[in-house]
């Protein structure tokens, strides 16, 4: 049997009122809630789009899993815990790395850089064919010659092209060595890197403007860390559960090491994006709250108009609680209609943006990495928006309706 207050509320919301202004205000209330809901869906989807776009850039360079020390800079490459990881059945590529800060100089220009030494398996670890620019090839050493592949931004800072003729001078402080003011260079290890004729670009300033890729032998010699690694990068076999493998490797390594996936390796960036998304969600929820106050005005006028109906219902045996619930259902139905319409139009707009890219980032083509605002719809976000609208809408009408009902029924 249909709920009596709900049945009456449904009749009220769709029936024509004696005063046309009530219909208009009810329509405005639905539209206000729908617009705020649509804004929530679109805004959260745009934030998701930017997050997914940034993640796609990082995954071109960062490993699936990265092992580093919790304390300290480096560990022996033949550490028993690392050996157990190397033999893990789900690990396809095991790359030893040693990176640290150094000073480079060339043609009268200097820059502080991160020297990242990697072993020969790195070519199978990173998707290099999409990262390299130049007429040369990716090579890190040949006999006694050591090569360095610079980030494209760093090459620009040093005034170098993809192929530089003069060797790049590299300086790193010696461990435990004090600087002698009479001969400052004695406190530094000095070496040189040649150009292989290519530079790399991952479209991230963190890497492009400060990283140099070279052989791990060069890094060990430069930083005085023979037989050591600062990190181990892992590439897993296709189709395996990376979270499960990550948990297994954590169990093998114990508390001395930490294992990070791609998102955790860039935790600061993604945390900032999540905070921005949260702030946008809170601001739009506040706008939604303001929009819901239109419902109160609509219900107030409806309750005044239906005074005669209320008396009739009371004479027919309806209780005060049932009559109050009629108007509560009225407010909830307006909120629900606004939520459904807003989500429908929000999803439609997001789909149109995904498909056609109507809203662009700038007027000039090629100035940005992407031309149009990225959009990514997540089911959990849409569900969150729907529940938020219902919660705010239901909470907004609860007290005013009870207060107005007491005055109406007294």
LOKOL-862182 format. One record per residue (C-alpha): chain; x, y negated, z; residue number from 0; residue in one letter. Coordinates in pm, 1 decimal, padded with zeros to 6 digits. Example, Ala and Ser with C-alpha at 12.3 -4.5 7.8 and 13.67 -1.06 7.14 Angstrom:
residues 2
   c         xx         yy         zz     k   r
   A    01230.0    00450.0    00780.0     0   A
   A    01367.0    00106.0    00714.0     1   S
end
This chain:
residues 410
   c         xx         yy         zz     k   r
   A    00000.0    00000.0    00000.0     0   X
   A    00132.8   -00342.3   -00096.7     1   X
   A    00253.5   -00568.1    00183.4     2   X
   A   -00021.5   -00824.6    00253.3     3   X
   A    00201.4   -01134.4    00314.6     4   X
   A    00415.3   -01045.1    00011.9     5   X
   A    00107.4   -01009.2   -00208.3     6   X
   A   -00025.9   -01353.6   -00109.0     7   X
   A    00320.4   -01512.0   -00148.2     8   X
   A    00352.0   -01365.4   -00498.0     9   X
   A    00013.4   -01509.4   -00593.1    10   X
   A    00115.0   -01851.7   -00458.3    11   X
   A    00445.5   -01869.9   -00643.5    12   X
   A    00294.6   -01792.6   -00983.8    13   X
   A   -00043.9   -01963.6   -00947.3    14   X
   A   -00106.6   -02318.7   -01064.1    15   X
   A   -00125.8   -02569.3   -00777.6    16   X
   A   -00373.9   -02850.8   -00753.5    17   X
   A   -00088.8   -03099.7   -00738.9    18   X
   A    00143.3   -03055.5   -01037.6    19   X
   A    00432.1   -03202.0   -00836.0    20   X
   A    00448.3   -02881.8   -00627.5    21   X
   A    00502.1   -02674.2   -00941.0    22   X
   A    00773.0   -02914.8   -01055.9    23   X
   A    00951.2   -02910.5   -00719.8    24   X
   A    00934.5   -02529.7   -00707.7    25   X
   A    01083.7   -02515.3   -01056.4    26   X
   A    01356.3   -02758.3   -00955.0    27   X
   A    01430.8   -02542.5   -00650.7    28   X
   A    01472.7   -02231.0   -00866.5    29   X
   A    01690.1   -02421.8   -01115.0    30   X
   A    01907.6   -02567.8   -00838.0    31   X
   A    01973.7   -02226.7   -00687.8    32   X
   A    02031.0   -02078.4   -01033.6    33   X
   A    02284.8   -02348.6   -01130.6    34   X
   A    02479.8   -02306.6   -00805.9    35   X
   A    02477.0   -01928.5   -00852.8    36   X
   A    02591.8   -01960.8   -01213.5    37   X
   A    02874.7   -02191.8   -01103.1    38   X
   A    02987.2   -01935.7   -00844.9    39   X
   A    02990.7   -01651.7   -01099.6    40   X
   A    03179.6   -01854.6   -01361.7    41   X
   A    03432.4   -02004.6   -01120.4    42   X
   A    03522.7   -01674.7   -00954.1    43   X
   A    03549.6   -01508.6   -01295.9    44   X
   A    03790.6   -01778.7   -01418.2    45   X
   A    04008.7   -01729.1   -01110.5    46   X
   A    04005.3   -01355.7   -01180.6    47   X
   A    04103.5   -01427.2   -01540.2    48   X
   A    04405.5   -01634.3   -01436.5    49   X
   A    04506.0   -01367.9   -01183.2    50   X
   A    04491.5   -01091.8   -01444.2    51   X
   A    04681.7   -01310.0   -01692.0    52   X
   A    04962.0   -01378.6   -01442.3    53   X
   A    04973.9   -01009.4   -01353.1    54   X
   A    05020.0   -00919.8   -01721.0    55   X
   A    05321.8   -01150.2   -01739.4    56   X
   A    05481.5   -01001.5   -01430.4    57   X
   A    05435.6   -00641.7   -01538.1    58   X
   A    05652.8   -00700.7   -01845.2    59   X
   A    05958.4   -00741.0   -01620.2    60   X
   A    05881.9   -00612.4   -01272.9    61   X
   A    05895.2   -00237.5   -01203.8    62   X
   A    05596.8   -00028.2   -01103.1    63   X
   A    05756.5    00031.4   -00763.6    64   X
   A    06053.6   -00143.6   -00605.7    65   X
   A    06250.9   -00016.9   -00306.0    66   X
   A    06443.1   -00266.0   -00091.1    67   X
   A    06590.7   -00271.7    00257.3    68   X
   A    06386.1   -00409.5    00545.1    69   X
   A    06706.4   -00551.6    00695.7    70   X
   A    07032.2   -00621.5    00518.2    71   X
   A    07126.8   -00686.8    00157.2    72   X
   A    07263.1   -00359.5    00025.0    73   X
   A    07287.4    00012.5    00095.2    74   X
   A    07501.3    00295.1   -00039.6    75   X
   A    07368.4    00425.5   -00368.6    76   X
   A    07414.7    00785.0   -00250.7    77   X
   A    07203.3    00736.7    00062.5    78   X
   A    07020.5    01068.2    00134.5    79   X
   A    06680.2    00895.9    00149.0    80   X
   A    06728.1    00741.7   -00194.9    81   X
   A    06850.2    01074.7   -00331.4    82   X
   A    06520.3    01231.0   -00221.1    83   X
   A    06329.3    00961.9   -00408.1    84   X
   A    06537.2    01013.3   -00720.8    85   X
   A    06436.5    01378.3   -00732.7    86   X
   A    06064.7    01305.4   -00677.7    87   X
   A    05865.5    01487.1   -00950.7    88   X
   A    05652.2    01181.0   -01038.0    89   X
   A    05946.9    00941.5   -01086.4    90   X
   A    06024.3    00907.2   -01459.0    91   X
   A    06296.7    00638.1   -01442.3    92   X
   A    06520.3    00561.0   -01144.2    93   X
   A    06717.5    00236.4   -01188.3    94   X
   A    06985.7    00116.1   -00948.0    95   X
   A    07013.2   -00263.0   -00911.0    96   X
   A    07240.1   -00503.7   -00729.2    97   X
   A    07149.8   -00871.9   -00732.6    98   X
   A    07271.6   -01179.8   -00549.4    99   X
   A    07327.0   -01550.5   -00597.1   100   X
   A    07623.2   -01691.2   -00792.0   101   X
   A    07743.5   -02005.7   -00966.2   102   X
   A    07790.3   -02012.3   -01343.2   103   X
   A    07970.4   -02272.1   -01552.8   104   X
   A    08002.0   -02325.2   -01926.4   105   X
   A    08082.2   -02626.4   -02146.9   106   X
   A    08098.3   -02857.4   -01847.1   107   X
   A    07755.5   -02755.3   -01711.0   108   X
   A    07683.2   -02557.4   -01395.7   109   X
   A    07386.0   -02376.7   -01244.5   110   X
   A    07302.8   -02161.1   -00945.0   111   X
   A    07170.6   -01829.3   -01072.1   112   X
   A    07068.7   -01481.6   -00966.5   113   X
   A    07296.3   -01216.4   -01110.6   114   X
   A    07100.0   -00893.3   -01151.4   115   X
   A    07318.9   -00593.7   -01222.4   116   X
   A    07138.0   -00285.6   -01353.7   117   X
   A    07244.3    00059.3   -01468.8   118   X
   A    07193.7    00207.3   -01814.5   119   X
   A    06840.2    00331.8   -01734.8   120   X
   A    06709.0   -00027.2   -01728.3   121   X
   A    06632.7   -00015.2   -02101.5   122   X
   A    06372.0    00254.9   -02024.6   123   X
   A    06245.5    00067.9   -01718.8   124   X
   A    06152.5   -00269.4   -01873.1   125   X
   A    05957.7   -00339.5   -02189.8   126   X
   A    06251.3   -00521.9   -02348.5   127   X
   A    06132.6   -00530.6   -02709.3   128   X
   A    05873.7   -00795.0   -02617.4   129   X
   A    06114.7   -00998.6   -02402.1   130   X
   A    06424.6   -01053.5   -02616.9   131   X
   A    06496.7   -01338.2   -02859.1   132   X
   A    06797.4   -01360.5   -03087.3   133   X
   A    06982.9   -01172.6   -03359.3   134   X
   A    07195.4   -00959.2   -03125.8   135   X
   A    07105.1   -00652.7   -02920.7   136   X
   A    07056.1   -00575.0   -02555.0   137   X
   A    07395.4   -00454.5   -02431.5   138   X
   A    07544.9   -00498.8   -02085.9   139   X
   A    07894.9   -00356.6   -02126.5   140   X
   A    08127.5   -00203.7   -02381.6   141   X
   A    08451.8   -00052.1   -02249.8   142   X
   A    08610.0   -00334.0   -02046.0   143   X
   A    08385.2   -00607.4   -02188.4   144   X
   A    08095.6   -00730.6   -01973.8   145   X
   A    07789.6   -00900.6   -02123.7   146   X
   A    07521.7   -01117.6   -01970.2   147   X
   A    07163.8   -01163.7   -02098.2   148   X
   A    07039.3   -01503.8   -01982.6   149   X
   A    06685.8   -01621.5   -01922.5   150   X
   A    06577.6   -01859.6   -02196.9   151   X
   A    06527.9   -02146.8   -01951.7   152   X
   A    06873.0   -02097.4   -01799.6   153   X
   A    07031.2   -02094.9   -02146.4   154   X
   A    06862.1   -02429.2   -02212.9   155   X
   A    06990.9   -02578.9   -01886.0   156   X
   A    07347.3   -02473.0   -01973.5   157   X
   A    07312.3   -02603.8   -02327.3   158   X
   A    07354.2   -02259.7   -02482.0   159   X
   A    07175.9   -02082.4   -02764.0   160   X
   A    07096.5   -01714.9   -02798.9   161   X
   A    07463.2   -01658.0   -02886.6   162   X
   A    07743.0   -01853.8   -02714.6   163   X
   A    08105.0   -01834.0   -02821.3   164   X
   A    08276.0   -01938.4   -02498.1   165   X
   A    08261.9   -01685.0   -02211.2   166   X
   A    08037.2   -01775.2   -01919.9   167   X
   A    08239.3   -01824.1   -01599.5   168   X
   A    08077.4   -01669.9   -01290.7   169   X
   A    08175.2   -01749.3   -00928.8   170   X
   A    08061.1   -01570.2   -00612.8   171   X
   A    08184.6   -01629.0   -00256.2   172   X
   A    08403.2   -01356.3   -00110.2   173   X
   A    08260.1   -01184.2    00196.9   174   X
   A    08402.3   -01325.1    00518.9   175   X
   A    08630.5   -01568.9    00337.5   176   X
   A    08665.2   -01926.9    00462.0   177   X
   A    08690.4   -02206.7    00208.4   178   X
   A    09042.1   -02345.0    00180.0   179   X
   A    09008.0   -02714.1    00099.8   180   X
   A    09352.2   -02713.2   -00058.9   181   X
   A    09246.9   -02434.2   -00295.4   182   X
   A    08865.8   -02387.5   -00287.0   183   X
   A    08860.6   -02133.1   -00568.5   184   X
   A    09056.2   -01885.9   -00355.7   185   X
   A    08739.2   -01824.8   -00152.7   186   X
   A    08548.8   -01716.1   -00463.9   187   X
   A    08555.5   -01413.3   -00687.9   188   X
   A    08569.2   -01525.8   -01049.8   189   X
   A    08471.6   -01328.1   -01358.4   190   X
   A    08340.5   -01382.8   -01709.5   191   X
   A    08041.6   -01270.4   -01912.1   192   X
   A    08014.4   -01256.8   -02289.2   193   X
   A    07702.7   -01312.0   -02498.9   194   X
   A    07530.0   -01013.0   -02661.5   195   X
   A    07343.7   -01252.3   -02893.1   196   X
   A    07005.8   -01237.8   -02717.3   197   X
   A    06821.0   -01409.5   -02432.9   198   X
   A    06506.5   -01292.1   -02253.5   199   X
   A    06178.9   -01468.3   -02179.6   200   X
   A    05898.9   -01345.2   -01955.2   201   X
   A    05724.5   -01687.0   -01944.7   202   X
   A    05786.6   -01719.2   -01572.4   203   X
   A    06017.3   -01990.8   -01438.8   204   X
   A    06134.7   -01765.4   -01156.3   205   X
   A    06308.2   -01538.8   -01408.3   206   X
   A    06359.3   -01747.8   -01720.5   207   X
   A    06533.5   -02037.4   -01543.6   208   X
   A    06760.6   -01852.8   -01302.3   209   X
   A    06823.6   -01484.3   -01389.4   210   X
   A    07115.0   -01321.4   -01572.3   211   X
   A    07098.0   -00948.9   -01652.2   212   X
   A    07428.8   -00765.5   -01657.9   213   X
   A    07576.8   -00425.3   -01571.3   214   X
   A    07571.9   -00302.5   -01214.8   215   X
   A    07948.5   -00245.0   -01233.1   216   X
   A    08000.4   -00616.8   -01294.6   217   X
   A    07775.3   -00708.1   -00999.3   218   X
   A    07951.8   -00468.6   -00765.7   219   X
   A    08289.2   -00608.4   -00858.4   220   X
   A    08172.9   -00971.2   -00839.6   221   X
   A    08001.7   -00939.9   -00499.7   222   X
   A    08246.8   -00690.3   -00349.9   223   X
   A    07984.7   -00417.4   -00297.4   224   X
   A    08137.8   -00107.5   -00452.1   225   X
   A    07898.4    00189.7   -00465.5   226   X
   A    07604.7   -00010.3   -00324.4   227   X
   A    07260.2   -00117.0   -00442.5   228   X
   A    07032.8   -00396.6   -00325.1   229   X
   A    06721.7   -00236.4   -00471.5   230   X
   A    06595.4    00061.9   -00666.3   231   X
   A    06332.7    00021.4   -00936.9   232   X
   A    06101.1    00307.3   -01027.2   233   X
   A    05894.9    00385.8   -01332.4   234   X
   A    05636.9    00660.5   -01283.0   235   X
   A    05510.4    00923.7   -01522.9   236   X
   A    05193.8    00817.6   -01710.7   237   X
   A    04864.7    00906.4   -01545.6   238   X
   A    04991.4    00954.2   -01189.9   239   X
   A    04828.0    00783.4   -00891.6   240   X
   A    05074.5    00505.4   -00811.9   241   X
   A    04924.4    00442.5   -00467.6   242   X
   A    04967.2    00808.3   -00373.1   243   X
   A    05324.9    00813.9   -00503.5   244   X
   A    05395.3    00492.2   -00315.2   245   X
   A    05269.3    00651.8    00007.2   246   X
   A    05479.5    00965.6   -00056.9   247   X
   A    05794.2    00760.3   -00114.3   248   X
   A    05731.2    00557.8    00200.5   249   X
   A    05717.7    00886.0    00390.1   250   X
   A    06049.3    00996.8    00239.1   251   X
   A    06227.9    00669.8    00313.8   252   X
   A    06109.1    00600.0    00665.0   253   X
   A    06118.1    00258.1    00829.0   254   X
   A    06451.2    00137.0    00686.6   255   X
   A    06306.1    00062.9    00344.3   256   X
   A    05997.6   -00106.0    00205.1   257   X
   A    05820.1    00001.8   -00113.1   258   X
   A    05634.9   -00265.6   -00311.1   259   X
   A    05408.5   -00243.1   -00613.0   260   X
   A    05392.4   -00519.1   -00874.2   261   X
   A    05142.5   -00730.9   -00683.1   262   X
   A    05338.1   -00706.7   -00359.2   263   X
   A    05658.4   -00806.9   -00538.6   264   X
   A    05485.9   -01136.0   -00626.7   265   X
   A    05289.9   -01161.3   -00302.7   266   X
   A    05336.9   -01538.0   -00259.3   267   X
   A    05195.0   -01619.5   -00602.2   268   X
   A    04890.3   -01396.8   -00565.2   269   X
   A    04826.9   -01512.2   -00208.3   270   X
   A    04811.1   -01873.6   -00328.6   271   X
   A    04566.9   -01774.5   -00601.3   272   X
   A    04347.4   -01588.5   -00351.8   273   X
   A    04344.5   -01892.3   -00118.8   274   X
   A    04244.1   -02118.6   -00409.6   275   X
   A    03968.1   -01876.8   -00503.5   276   X
   A    03843.4   -01867.0   -00143.7   277   X
   A    03837.0   -02248.4   -00117.5   278   X
   A    03643.3   -02274.7   -00445.2   279   X
   A    03396.7   -02012.3   -00317.5   280   X
   A    03341.4   -02204.7    00010.0   281   X
   A    03288.9   -02538.5   -00168.3   282   X
   A    03039.2   -02391.0   -00412.8   283   X
   A    02858.9   -02212.6   -00129.1   284   X
   A    02817.5   -02550.8    00040.5   285   X
   A    02669.4   -02689.6   -00284.8   286   X
   A    02438.7   -02387.3   -00291.3   287   X
   A    02329.6   -02471.4    00064.1   288   X
   A    02238.0   -02824.7   -00044.4   289   X
   A    02044.7   -02686.3   -00341.9   290   X
   A    01848.0   -02457.1   -00110.3   291   X
   A    01710.8   -02756.5    00081.4   292   X
   A    01489.6   -02823.4   -00221.9   293   X
   A    01308.6   -02503.6   -00129.1   294   X
   A    01211.5   -02655.9    00206.0   295   X
   A    01046.5   -02951.7    00032.9   296   X
   A    00858.3   -02720.0   -00199.8   297   X
   A    00736.3   -02502.1    00087.6   298   X
   A    00634.3   -02803.4    00296.8   299   X
   A    00408.7   -02935.0    00021.6   300   X
   A    00270.6   -02588.2   -00046.4   301   X
   A    00182.2   -02535.4    00321.1   302   X
   A    00001.3   -02869.5    00332.0   303   X
   A   -00194.8   -02781.5    00017.2   304   X
   A   -00289.0   -02435.5    00147.5   305   X
   A   -00433.9   -02546.5    00481.2   306   X
   A   -00782.2   -02438.4    00373.7   307   X
   A   -00649.5   -02099.4    00260.7   308   X
   A   -00475.1   -02055.0    00595.2   309   X
   A   -00801.8   -02112.8    00782.8   310   X
   A   -00978.1   -01862.1    00557.9   311   X
   A   -00707.5   -01601.4    00614.3   312   X
   A   -00725.1   -01650.0    00989.4   313   X
   A   -01103.5   -01605.7    00980.9   314   X
   A   -01051.3   -01281.7    00785.9   315   X
   A   -00825.4   -01151.6    01064.5   316   X
   A   -00475.1   -01250.1    00952.3   317   X
   A   -00241.1   -01310.8    01242.0   318   X
   A   -00017.4   -01615.0    01282.0   319   X
   A    00286.1   -01391.3    01223.0   320   X
   A    00144.7   -01267.1    00891.4   321   X
   A    00070.4   -01620.8    00775.0   322   X
   A    00422.4   -01733.8    00865.6   323   X
   A    00563.6   -01439.6    00671.8   324   X
   A    00366.2   -01548.7    00362.7   325   X
   A    00565.0   -01870.6    00341.5   326   X
   A    00888.9   -01697.0    00438.4   327   X
   A    00836.8   -01459.2    00146.0   328   X
   A    00761.7   -01760.9   -00074.1   329   X
   A    01100.6   -01916.4    00009.5   330   X
   A    01281.9   -01585.1   -00029.5   331   X
   A    01122.9   -01523.3   -00369.2   332   X
   A    01238.8   -01865.9   -00490.1   333   X
   A    01594.6   -01784.3   -00369.6   334   X
   A    01587.2   -01440.9   -00530.0   335   X
   A    01457.3   -01575.4   -00862.6   336   X
   A    01730.9   -01839.5   -00861.2   337   X
   A    01994.8   -01578.2   -00778.9   338   X
   A    01886.2   -01341.1   -01057.0   339   X
   A    01862.3   -01617.5   -01317.8   340   X
   A    02194.1   -01771.2   -01209.3   341   X
   A    02379.5   -01440.7   -01226.8   342   X
   A    02224.2   -01359.9   -01565.4   343   X
   A    02324.6   -01695.7   -01716.4   344   X
   A    02666.0   -01681.6   -01544.6   345   X
   A    02742.1   -01339.1   -01690.4   346   X
   A    02621.5   -01457.6   -02032.5   347   X
   A    02847.1   -01765.9   -02023.5   348   X
   A    03145.4   -01557.4   -01911.2   349   X
   A    03085.6   -01310.7   -02193.7   350   X
   A    03063.9   -01592.8   -02447.6   351   X
   A    03389.6   -01740.1   -02316.4   352   X
   A    03560.3   -01400.3   -02329.4   353   X
   A    03438.8   -01339.0   -02683.1   354   X
   A    03465.2   -01681.7   -02847.2   355   X
   A    03681.3   -01893.8   -02611.4   356   X
   A    03465.9   -02205.4   -02642.6   357   X
   A    03633.0   -02391.0   -02352.7   358   X
   A    03999.8   -02447.3   -02436.8   359   X
   A    04290.9   -02557.1   -02219.0   360   X
   A    04399.6   -02837.5   -02448.9   361   X
   A    04341.5   -03005.4   -02781.2   362   X
   A    04681.0   -02914.6   -02930.9   363   X
   A    04730.9   -02555.2   -03037.3   364   X
   A    05043.4   -02383.8   -02906.6   365   X
   A    05097.0   -02605.8   -02601.9   366   X
   A    04984.5   -02333.2   -02361.6   367   X
   A    05048.0   -01962.1   -02320.7   368   X
   A    04678.1   -01906.9   -02390.3   369   X
   A    04437.9   -02126.7   -02585.6   370   X
   A    04115.4   -02080.7   -02386.2   371   X
   A    04030.3   -02037.8   -02019.2   372   X
   A    04069.8   -01668.1   -01929.7   373   X
   A    03766.9   -01496.9   -01779.0   374   X
   A    03743.7   -01163.1   -01601.9   375   X
   A    03416.5   -01049.3   -01444.2   376   X
   A    03445.7   -00821.7   -01141.0   377   X
   A    03145.9   -00630.1   -01012.3   378   X
   A    03240.1   -00692.0   -00649.0   379   X
   A    03245.6   -01068.7   -00704.4   380   X
   A    02904.4   -01066.1   -00870.5   381   X
   A    02766.5   -00860.6   -00581.2   382   X
   A    02927.3   -01105.2   -00334.9   383   X
   A    02763.6   -01399.4   -00512.8   384   X
   A    02422.9   -01229.5   -00511.7   385   X
   A    02443.7   -01148.8   -00138.9   386   X
   A    02571.0   -01501.3   -00062.1   387   X
   A    02276.8   -01662.3   -00241.1   388   X
   A    02027.3   -01437.6   -00063.8   389   X
   A    02188.3   -01496.2    00275.8   390   X
   A    02207.5   -01874.7    00235.0   391   X
   A    01858.1   -01897.0    00082.9   392   X
   A    01694.0   -01677.6    00346.3   393   X
   A    01873.8   -01851.5    00633.3   394   X
   A    01785.8   -02198.3    00499.4   395   X
   A    01409.1   -02139.6    00496.8   396   X
   A    01381.4   -01934.8    00818.2   397   X
   A    01372.5   -02211.5    01080.6   398   X
   A    01188.6   -02480.0    00876.0   399   X
   A    00910.2   -02236.6    00785.0   400   X
   A    00867.1   -02120.9    01144.3   401   X
   A    00863.9   -02481.7    01265.4   402   X
   A    00614.5   -02597.4    01000.5   403   X
   A    00396.7   -02290.2    01058.0   404   X
   A    00364.8   -02369.4    01429.1   405   X
   A    00240.0   -02720.0    01342.6   406   X
   A    00009.0   -02583.7    01075.3   407   X
   A   -00139.6   -02311.6    01293.8   408   X
   A   -00170.0   -02512.6    01613.7   409   X
end
